[in-house]
C-alpha cells in the first residue's frame, strides 16, 4: 500500500513471481500460512530526487509478525508516479531474499 502510480499492483505481482521462483507457493486466499504486507512511503522531493522506503512485513496467518525487510533508496523525483516496470522487479528480487530468511524452512 501507499505506492504512487501502478506501484501497489506492480510490487505485489513482482513479489509473487519472485517468491514462486524461489519455491514458495503463493495464494491470495486468507488460508495461507504466511502473509507479506508491503508499505511504501515516499519522501518529499528535494533537488530533483525523492526518497522511497518499502517495508515488507512477514506475518503468520494468525497475525504474529516474524519480521520486516526494509528497503530505502533515492530515485529521480516523480519517476515512480506512473508505471514501475523493472523498478518493481528489482525491488521484489532484493526483498525476496530477506523475506525468505523470515519464513521458517523457506529456501532450504
Order of alpha helices (4+ residues) and beta strands (2+ residues): alpha-beta-beta-beta-alpha
